[in-house]
Amino acid sequence: MPSSDHSHVKKIILAPMEGVADELMRHLLTSLNNYDFCITEFVRVVDSLVPKHVFRKICPELDYGCKTKSGTPLRMQLLGQEPDWMAENAVRALSLGSHGIDVNFGCPAKAVNKSKGGAVLLNEPEKIHQIMTKIRDAIGNSPTLSAKIRLGFTDASKLDEIVSAVQSANVDQLTIHARTKQDGYRPPAYWHFIADIRKKYDIEIFANGEVWNKTDADNCIRQSQTPNLMLGRGALALPNLANVIKFNEDPMAWSELSNLLKRYSELELQGDKSFYFSSRLKQWLRYLKLCYPQANNLFNAIKLLKNKEDILEQIDRVSSI
């Protein structure tokens, strides 16, 4: 396919959803979909070299070639504001096996922004440039270096400056979440801003935000003028969304999904506490009910339950209705 053709998707990556897309969720979603790669939840960098065990906690797959069980490569994400420490931790992440480095300039969480991390740095394009330049100098030219941004903090007035700061640091890929920090996750996403950037810069761009189905993906690709997508909450709401977009697969039926939820119950994190499955399943159902009415019924049936066997009983009951 010629690179100028934006009518079809080229690459799809799984977003670094903090507190949601952990090792188990990455395993499930990459076993169902042909993702090109995944970005991990962020490693918080302050003023020191983060211990290796913290990297491994966030990305246990480091012990297995930094790939999910289905073979999808993982790229570790760093979040911080101090260029030298960001660079040192990027070197450490690569030494542990990460497939490149991603830097978070998009996190809208107040606690993160208050400590000068994430989206608040969109107000300081020069600081973004310093961070990315230091990392690139430290890791050399061959590892893939990427960043994730939003359109801006309160508006998109600095978007051009931000992208210029990123590209001039010799960054390979840039994901743009097509909303500002102030927009949060409220629809719509303003994909057309990405098209303006595509016209001016050579950097490989991924569009992110409000892609819930194949129609959204087609509209996003057309309006953003990039064939590359990052899927976040939509990938949780429709578990086979990447393949629906890439290969016109049928959206997963509830019968398949209920089997997937049972598979999820069999997975355990190292040192897992018994409440993991019940709390994470309830969290996931909040997304699933956007596509499946049965998920809402299941959520109501299990919201007070903690025991895995009781929850599995309710999955079977809802599936038989």
Beta strands, then each sheet from edge to edge (+ up, - down):
strand 1: 11-14
strand 2: 37-44
strand 3: 74-79
strand 4: 101-105
strand 5: 145-150
strand 6: 173-177
strand 7: 204-208
strand 8: 228-231
sheet 1: 1+ 2+ 3+ 4+ 5+ 6+ 7+ 8+ 1+
end
